[in-house]
Amino acid sequence: MGQAAHADGWDGILDPGERVLWQGQPDPAPDFTGWRLSDGVFGGVFSAFAMYWMLMALSQGPGGSLLGMVFPLFGVPFLILGLKRAGGDRVIDAYRRRRTWYTLTTARAFIATDAFGRKTFAAHPITPHTMLRRDGRNLWFATDPGAVQDGGTAPRIGFARLPDPSHVHDLMRQIQAEAQ
């Protein structure tokens, strides 16, 4: 994409002379890589039991009392853990990807997300010093050092699950070469 994309929504965002080179979205399909059927069965049974427990606690509690309304809520964390184990986290991740947009300009990479009532918009400069890392269908170009916890590594930032990562990688290399 070129100037048309710039004229339609990028005024006030792009620097003078900066133009859009590419726009796209990650693959929205759920990624069940590494997921096992045993995880789904265990998570499903765990979730079903948590739901059963919550319903039984709700039906046995004193009608209308605060304790009768709060006690069943103790099952909610177990329900969430079971659903996550059954593959719910992968479905949520797929939803987030459907609501994510990528843009590459002659100077920056933009990632915009509008999911779960929260909008984010981040710009990352692409310079000759930007370390580009390609991992399958993912193209990483930044890290988030502020998100490091317990001495771990900084989470990677980039364009994930691209349909054509080679094309975007080549464009980024071109941006780096032209900036030198």
Backbone as CSV, one residue per row, in Angstrom:
resi,resn,N_x,N_y,N_z,CA_x,CA_y,CA_z,C_x,C_y,C_z
1,MET,0.847,-1.176,0.000,0.000,0.000,0.000,0.885,1.230,0.000
2,GLY,0.365,2.313,-0.445,1.203,3.499,-0.551,0.514,4.726,-0.027
3,GLN,0.517,5.776,-0.813,-0.005,7.071,-0.429,-1.474,7.045,-0.029
4,ALA,-2.284,6.210,-0.648,-3.713,6.191,-0.330,-3.940,5.908,1.144
5,ALA,-3.187,4.962,1.687,-3.330,4.639,3.105,-2.908,5.834,3.963
6,HIS,-1.876,6.549,3.541,-1.413,7.718,4.278,-2.478,8.800,4.297
7,ALA,-3.114,9.030,3.181,-4.105,10.100,3.097,-5.355,9.773,3.899
8,ASP,-5.674,8.491,4.058,-6.932,8.125,4.682,-6.928,8.060,6.204
9,GLY,-5.804,8.062,6.852,-5.872,7.974,8.299,-4.567,8.225,9.010
10,TRP,-3.535,8.552,8.307,-2.231,8.698,8.912,-1.801,10.145,9.092
11,ASP,-2.654,11.084,8.695,-2.312,12.492,8.883,-2.141,12.782,10.369
12,GLY,-1.090,13.473,10.716,-0.829,13.797,12.111,-0.087,12.703,12.859
13,ILE,0.096,11.548,12.243,0.811,10.449,12.889,2.186,10.271,12.262
14,LEU,2.209,10.283,10.938,3.475,10.090,10.235,4.274,11.385,10.179
15,ASP,5.575,11.239,10.206,6.470,12.389,10.080,6.491,12.858,8.627
16,PRO,6.896,14.108,8.378,6.994,14.587,6.994,7.913,13.664,6.174
17,GLY,7.450,13.271,5.016,8.221,12.398,4.138,8.078,10.917,4.433
18,GLU,7.537,10.580,5.584,7.324,9.167,5.941,6.095,8.659,5.202
19,ARG,6.179,7.463,4.668,5.029,6.912,3.950,4.837,5.441,4.308
20,VAL,3.626,4.977,4.129,3.265,3.594,4.438,3.773,2.692,3.319
21,LEU,4.489,1.635,3.708,4.990,0.654,2.746,4.145,-0.622,2.727
22,TRP,3.630,-0.995,3.894,2.907,-2.269,4.006,1.960,-2.206,5.190
23,GLN,0.803,-2.857,5.037,-0.145,-3.014,6.141,-0.682,-4.437,6.106
24,GLY,-0.952,-4.987,7.270,-1.488,-6.339,7.328,-1.934,-6.697,8.732
25,GLN,-2.364,-7.940,8.869,-2.805,-8.478,10.149,-2.193,-9.854,10.343
26,PRO,-2.078,-10.275,11.601,-1.596,-11.633,11.844,-2.659,-12.659,11.463
27,ASP,-2.232,-13.887,11.268,-3.149,-14.984,11.000,-4.073,-15.120,12.208
28,PRO,-5.391,-15.033,12.014,-6.309,-15.057,13.152,-6.686,-16.465,13.636
29,ALA,-6.236,-17.507,12.977,-6.619,-18.865,13.376,-6.003,-19.229,14.722
30,PRO,-6.748,-19.918,15.575,-6.165,-20.364,16.853,-4.942,-21.244,16.599
31,ASP,-3.930,-21.071,17.426,-2.684,-21.838,17.303,-2.653,-22.883,18.410
32,PHE,-2.860,-24.111,18.036,-2.855,-25.191,19.007,-1.539,-25.962,18.990
33,THR,-0.466,-25.316,18.524,0.852,-25.931,18.538,1.239,-26.235,19.981
34,GLY,1.652,-27.451,20.235,2.065,-27.847,21.580,0.920,-28.244,22.491
35,TRP,-0.288,-28.022,22.064,-1.451,-28.393,22.863,-1.716,-29.880,22.668
36,ARG,-2.087,-30.555,23.750,-2.354,-31.997,23.679,-3.807,-32.263,24.030
37,LEU,-4.324,-33.338,23.468,-5.699,-33.735,23.755,-5.888,-33.952,25.254
38,SER,-4.864,-34.477,25.911,-4.963,-34.692,27.363,-5.172,-33.364,28.096
39,ASP,-4.572,-32.266,27.584,-4.804,-30.943,28.180,-6.270,-30.551,28.053
40,GLY,-6.834,-30.809,26.873,-8.231,-30.472,26.641,-9.173,-31.280,27.513
41,VAL,-8.895,-32.569,27.631,-9.758,-33.439,28.452,-9.655,-33.030,29.915
42,PHE,-8.433,-32.878,30.415,-8.258,-32.497,31.817,-8.894,-31.138,32.088
43,GLY,-8.621,-30.159,31.211,-9.189,-28.826,31.396,-10.704,-28.828,31.331
44,GLY,-11.265,-29.639,30.413,-12.720,-29.737,30.309,-13.349,-30.338,31.549
45,VAL,-12.759,-31.412,32.061,-13.275,-32.059,33.279,-13.120,-31.110,34.469
46,PHE,-11.980,-30.458,34.576,-11.727,-29.522,35.667,-12.744,-28.381,35.635
47,SER,-13.004,-27.848,34.433,-13.975,-26.757,34.276,-15.385,-27.228,34.599
48,ALA,-15.721,-28.414,34.128,-17.064,-28.950,34.394,-17.274,-29.137,35.891
49,PHE,-16.263,-29.662,36.583,-16.400,-29.838,38.028,-16.535,-28.485,38.721
50,ALA,-15.749,-27.505,38.311,-15.838,-26.174,38.923,-17.229,-25.575,38.706
51,MET,-17.762,-25.747,37.507,-19.103,-25.236,37.219,-20.148,-25.959,38.072
52,TYR,-20.019,-27.269,38.166,-20.941,-28.076,38.988,-20.870,-27.600,40.443
53,TRP,-19.647,-27.420,40.952,-19.478,-26.991,42.327,-20.124,-25.627,42.545
54,MET,-19.930,-24.717,41.607,-20.514,-23.381,41.739,-22.038,-23.434,41.740
55,LEU,-22.621,-24.253,40.862,-24.075,-24.378,40.803,-24.626,-25.014,42.073
56,MET,-23.937,-26.041,42.567,-24.384,-26.687,43.809,-24.258,-25.725,44.986
57,ALA,-23.180,-24.987,45.058,-22.999,-24.019,46.142,-24.060,-22.930,46.070
58,LEU,-24.420,-22.546,44.873,-25.453,-21.525,44.694,-26.815,-22.045,45.132
59,SER,-27.109,-23.303,44.816,-28.417,-23.858,45.168,-28.525,-24.211,46.641
60,GLN,-27.400,-24.462,47.321,-27.429,-24.858,48.732,-27.292,-23.693,49.688
61,GLY,-26.804,-22.587,49.203,-26.552,-21.450,50.077,-27.846,-20.844,50.592
62,PRO,-27.740,-20.124,51.714,-28.915,-19.445,52.252,-29.427,-18.417,51.241
63,GLY,-30.677,-18.525,50.910,-31.266,-17.673,49.884,-31.152,-16.199,50.199
64,GLY,-30.557,-15.449,49.305,-30.494,-14.003,49.423,-29.426,-13.477,50.350
65,SER,-28.729,-14.333,51.082,-27.709,-13.824,51.993,-26.423,-13.520,51.215
66,LEU,-25.612,-12.701,51.818,-24.351,-12.338,51.179,-23.459,-13.568,51.012
67,LEU,-23.386,-14.404,52.031,-22.560,-15.610,51.967,-23.072,-16.549,50.875
68,GLY,-24.374,-16.669,50.746,-24.954,-17.544,49.730,-24.667,-17.060,48.320
69,MET,-24.409,-15.775,48.162,-24.105,-15.235,46.836,-22.600,-15.211,46.569
70,VAL,-21.790,-15.071,47.614,-20.345,-14.968,47.451,-19.684,-16.342,47.391
71,PHE,-20.155,-17.302,48.185,-19.518,-18.617,48.277,-19.362,-19.305,46.919
72,PRO,-20.347,-19.281,46.036,-20.154,-19.920,44.724,-19.052,-19.271,43.885
73,LEU,-18.745,-18.003,44.151,-17.719,-17.308,43.380,-16.318,-17.859,43.626
74,PHE,-16.131,-18.619,44.701,-14.830,-19.227,44.955,-14.471,-20.249,43.871
75,GLY,-15.437,-20.703,43.122,-15.177,-21.644,42.030,-14.720,-20.973,40.749
76,VAL,-14.877,-19.652,40.648,-14.526,-18.940,39.413,-13.051,-19.114,39.023
77,PRO,-12.095,-18.960,39.970,-10.694,-19.161,39.558,-10.439,-20.573,39.004
78,PHE,-11.090,-21.568,39.576,-10.911,-22.936,39.096,-11.542,-23.131,37.715
79,LEU,-12.666,-22.474,37.495,-13.300,-22.521,36.180,-12.375,-21.883,35.131
80,ILE,-11.805,-20.746,35.462,-10.906,-20.050,34.533,-9.664,-20.896,34.249
81,LEU,-9.073,-21.476,35.295,-7.893,-22.326,35.095,-8.218,-23.529,34.205
82,GLY,-9.370,-24.133,34.417,-9.764,-25.277,33.600,-9.987,-24.892,32.146
83,LEU,-10.661,-23.774,31.921,-10.898,-23.321,30.554,-9.587,-22.968,29.854
84,LYS,-8.668,-22.363,30.607,-7.366,-22.045,30.026,-6.643,-23.327,29.632
85,ARG,-6.655,-24.298,30.499,-5.975,-25.572,30.214,-6.615,-26.286,29.024
86,ALA,-7.907,-26.120,28.866,-8.625,-26.778,27.771,-8.365,-26.111,26.422
87,GLY,-7.692,-24.970,26.412,-7.378,-24.287,25.153,-7.972,-22.903,25.057
88,GLY,-8.605,-22.447,26.099,-9.222,-21.123,26.086,-8.235,-19.999,25.873
89,ASP,-7.008,-20.149,26.385,-6.005,-19.103,26.201,-5.638,-18.953,24.730
90,ARG,-5.691,-20.051,23.994,-5.360,-20.006,22.565,-6.492,-19.351,21.766
91,VAL,-7.711,-19.542,22.214,-8.855,-18.905,21.565,-8.836,-17.397,21.836
92,ILE,-8.503,-17.018,23.055,-8.407,-15.603,23.405,-7.280,-14.936,22.612
93,ASP,-6.146,-15.635,22.476,-5.039,-15.105,21.691,-5.459,-14.908,20.231
94,ALA,-6.220,-15.846,19.685,-6.701,-15.723,18.302,-7.635,-14.514,18.170
95,TYR,-8.496,-14.299,19.155,-9.381,-13.127,19.136,-8.550,-11.842,19.135
96,ARG,-7.514,-11.796,19.983,-6.660,-10.613,20.059,-5.965,-10.375,18.713
97,ARG,-5.534,-11.446,18.053,-4.881,-11.286,16.743,-5.862,-10.767,15.699
98,ARG,-7.129,-11.190,15.758,-8.133,-10.681,14.806,-8.345,-9.185,14.982
99,ARG,-8.007,-8.680,16.149,-8.212,-7.265,16.459,-6.881,-6.497,16.497
100,THR,-5.866,-7.035,15.778,-4.542,-6.418,15.718,-4.213,-6.073,14.268
101,TRP,-3.601,-4.893,14.081,-3.219,-4.424,12.751,-1.768,-3.988,12.780
102,TYR,-1.061,-4.301,11.706,0.351,-3.944,11.568,0.509,-2.953,10.418
103,THR,1.422,-2.016,10.604,1.771,-1.077,9.540,3.272,-0.871,9.564
104,LEU,3.869,-0.904,8.394,5.290,-0.626,8.246,5.430,0.601,7.361
105,THR,6.141,1.600,7.868,6.391,2.810,7.091,7.872,2.861,6.728
106,THR,8.258,3.924,6.105,9.654,4.087,5.721,10.564,4.335,6.923
107,ALA,9.992,4.467,8.118,10.813,4.737,9.305,10.409,3.945,10.541
108,ARG,9.169,3.472,10.598,8.684,2.845,11.836,7.778,1.661,11.548
109,ALA,7.637,0.834,12.591,6.677,-0.269,12.580,5.619,0.057,13.628
110,PHE,4.362,-0.015,13.229,3.249,0.287,14.123,2.468,-0.985,14.419
111,ILE,2.038,-1.110,15.678,1.162,-2.211,16.077,-0.025,-1.583,16.794
112,ALA,-1.225,-1.842,16.270,-2.452,-1.323,16.868,-3.333,-2.501,17.250
113,THR,-3.916,-2.428,18.444,-4.804,-3.484,18.922,-6.037,-2.845,19.549
114,ASP,-7.177,-3.427,19.274,-8.442,-2.985,19.857,-9.189,-4.234,20.309
115,ALA,-8.888,-4.679,21.528,-9.491,-5.919,22.028,-9.854,-5.778,23.504
116,PHE,-10.956,-6.376,23.874,-11.420,-6.420,25.261,-11.577,-5.019,25.858
117,GLY,-12.031,-4.074,25.034,-12.266,-2.719,25.510,-10.996,-1.909,25.729
118,ARG,-9.878,-2.424,25.279,-8.604,-1.723,25.461,-7.944,-1.505,24.107
119,LYS,-7.605,-0.258,23.842,-6.938,0.081,22.588,-5.478,0.421,22.878
120,THR,-4.587,-0.138,22.053,-3.180,0.209,22.157,-2.670,0.569,20.772
121,PHE,-1.700,1.452,20.747,-1.098,1.889,19.492,0.357,2.209,19.808
122,ALA,1.268,1.446,19.236,2.686,1.635,19.537,3.481,1.756,18.241
123,ALA,4.476,2.626,18.273,5.369,2.817,17.131,6.777,2.428,17.560
124,HIS,7.470,1.715,16.695,8.832,1.273,16.968,9.710,1.685,15.790
125,PRO,10.755,2.485,16.045,11.610,2.921,14.944,12.374,1.745,14.329
126,ILE,12.541,1.798,13.030,13.371,0.834,12.312,14.602,1.598,11.852
127,THR,15.728,1.305,12.473,16.986,1.993,12.179,18.021,0.965,11.715
128,PRO,19.170,1.419,11.268,20.220,0.461,10.906,20.648,-0.417,12.084
129,HIS,20.396,0.045,13.319,20.795,-0.704,14.507,19.697,-1.617,15.045
130,THR,18.518,-1.570,14.457,17.422,-2.430,14.899,17.775,-3.884,14.601
131,MET,17.722,-4.707,15.634,17.999,-6.133,15.465,16.733,-6.825,14.977
132,LEU,16.750,-7.269,13.738,15.616,-7.991,13.171,15.833,-9.482,13.400
133,ARG,14.834,-10.147,13.937,14.905,-11.586,14.163,13.668,-12.224,13.549
134,ARG,13.925,-13.154,12.672,12.820,-13.880,12.039,12.747,-15.271,12.649
135,ASP,11.565,-15.626,13.101,11.328,-16.913,13.748,10.070,-17.500,13.114
136,GLY,10.240,-18.322,12.095,9.084,-18.874,11.393,8.276,-17.775,10.746
137,ARG,7.031,-17.626,11.172,6.137,-16.610,10.617,6.150,-15.323,11.432
138,ASN,7.079,-15.221,12.374,7.175,-14.056,13.244,8.394,-13.229,12.874
139,LEU,8.257,-11.920,13.019,9.355,-11.003,12.746,9.474,-10.059,13.943
140,TRP,10.532,-10.250,14.734,10.729,-9.482,15.966,11.699,-8.337,15.697
141,PHE,11.403,-7.161,16.263,12.258,-5.997,16.031,12.452,-5.134,17.263
142,ALA,11.906,-5.503,18.390,12.063,-4.727,19.626,11.816,-5.644,20.823
143,THR,12.146,-5.138,22.005,11.832,-5.836,23.250,11.200,-4.843,24.207
144,ASP,10.569,-5.371,25.234,9.939,-4.531,26.246,10.655,-4.747,27.573
145,PRO,11.760,-4.011,27.820,12.521,-4.236,29.053,11.724,-3.929,30.315
146,GLY,10.693,-3.114,30.210,9.873,-2.794,31.372,8.988,-3.943,31.815
147,ALA,8.840,-4.965,30.986,7.976,-6.089,31.313,8.742,-7.296,31.857
148,VAL,10.049,-7.161,32.076,10.856,-8.267,32.594,10.496,-8.506,34.049
149,GLN,10.257,-9.766,34.385,9.928,-10.120,35.759,10.815,-11.270,36.215
150,ASP,11.216,-11.245,37.457,11.972,-12.330,38.080,13.247,-12.678,37.323
151,GLY,13.963,-11.686,36.819,15.228,-11.925,36.154,15.121,-12.614,34.810
152,GLY,13.948,-12.665,34.225,13.758,-13.303,32.923,14.204,-12.402,31.788
153,THR,13.882,-12.812,30.591,14.235,-12.004,29.427,13.083,-11.076,29.075
154,ALA,13.423,-10.007,28.407,12.412,-9.034,27.992,11.550,-9.643,26.892
155,PRO,10.228,-9.484,26.987,9.345,-10.002,25.931,9.651,-9.354,24.583
156,ARG,9.575,-10.146,23.537,9.835,-9.647,22.189,8.608,-8.924,21.647
157,ILE,8.871,-7.923,20.824,7.811,-7.153,20.179,8.026,-7.268,18.681
158,GLY,6.947,-7.469,17.959,7.080,-7.554,16.517,5.789,-7.934,15.841
159,PHE,5.906,-8.296,14.585,4.769,-8.729,13.786,4.712,-10.253,13.882
160,ALA,3.684,-10.768,14.516,3.560,-12.209,14.753,2.619,-12.859,13.748
161,ARG,2.911,-14.105,13.425,2.078,-14.955,12.573,1.713,-14.267,11.250
162,LEU,2.732,-13.764,10.589,2.529,-13.098,9.301,2.251,-14.117,8.195
163,PRO,1.369,-13.773,7.264,1.135,-14.668,6.125,2.341,-14.720,5.181
164,ASP,3.088,-13.610,5.058,4.257,-13.563,4.181,5.393,-12.810,4.890
165,PRO,6.052,-13.473,5.848,7.091,-12.774,6.608,8.305,-12.387,5.766
166,SER,8.592,-13.129,4.693,9.760,-12.809,3.861,9.631,-11.431,3.236
167,HIS,8.445,-11.108,2.739,8.216,-9.802,2.110,8.431,-8.672,3.111
168,VAL,7.859,-8.804,4.304,7.974,-7.745,5.312,9.426,-7.648,5.794
169,HIS,10.079,-8.775,5.967,11.485,-8.784,6.379,12.345,-8.061,5.341
170,ASP,12.107,-8.329,4.062,12.850,-7.657,2.986,12.613,-6.151,3.013
171,LEU,11.374,-5.737,3.266,11.078,-4.300,3.356,11.835,-3.662,4.520
172,MET,11.893,-4.352,5.646,12.601,-3.809,6.808,14.099,-3.712,6.532
173,ARG,14.651,-4.690,5.885,16.077,-4.651,5.513,16.342,-3.480,4.561
174,GLN,15.402,-3.244,3.651,15.518,-2.123,2.709,15.505,-0.794,3.472
175,ILE,14.620,-0.675,4.463,14.549,0.551,5.280,15.883,0.762,5.992
176,GLN,16.434,-0.323,6.541,17.713,-0.205,7.234,18.834,0.222,6.279
177,ALA,18.848,-0.361,5.101,19.896,-0.030,4.118,19.801,1.419,3.669
178,GLU,18.591,1.913,3.453,18.402,3.288,2.994,18.690,4.313,4.091
179,ALA,18.629,3.905,5.358,18.870,4.813,6.462,20.352,4.988,6.771
180,GLN,21.202,4.146,6.182,22.644,4.251,6.475,23.292,5.360,5.699
